[in-house]
Amino acid sequence: MNTNYLLPHSFKKIGWILFIPSFIFGILYLIFDLEPAFLDCKVIAFFNDEILEDLTFVSITENNLLNEIIGILIIVSASFIVFAKEKKEDEFITRIRL
């Protein structure tokens, strides 16, 4: 199997360094509902369904960006971990990836 599409092994260490703090911070965000004021900004909402208001499909709304930042960090770091080569790529690992 050709493994040209895999990242170098050093990306696995970078992925773990990013994943662990972002995962812990994500859990803390869910438990304590942290929303720092400096991350509040106006963003485009493609679907906005406010309670007791009209349904709008494209509008500008105020939103805190912390949950998006945490989500992107978790997805990128997990991708680094999953798509990095192992130190020793043998036939068993090749078959598992296939």
Secondary structure as UniProt FT lines:
FT   TURN            4..5
FT   HELIX           10..32
FT   HELIX           37..39
FT   STRAND          40..45
FT   STRAND          48..49
FT   TURN            51..52
FT   STRAND          55..56
FT   STRAND          59..64
FT   HELIX           66..82
FT   HELIX           91..97
//
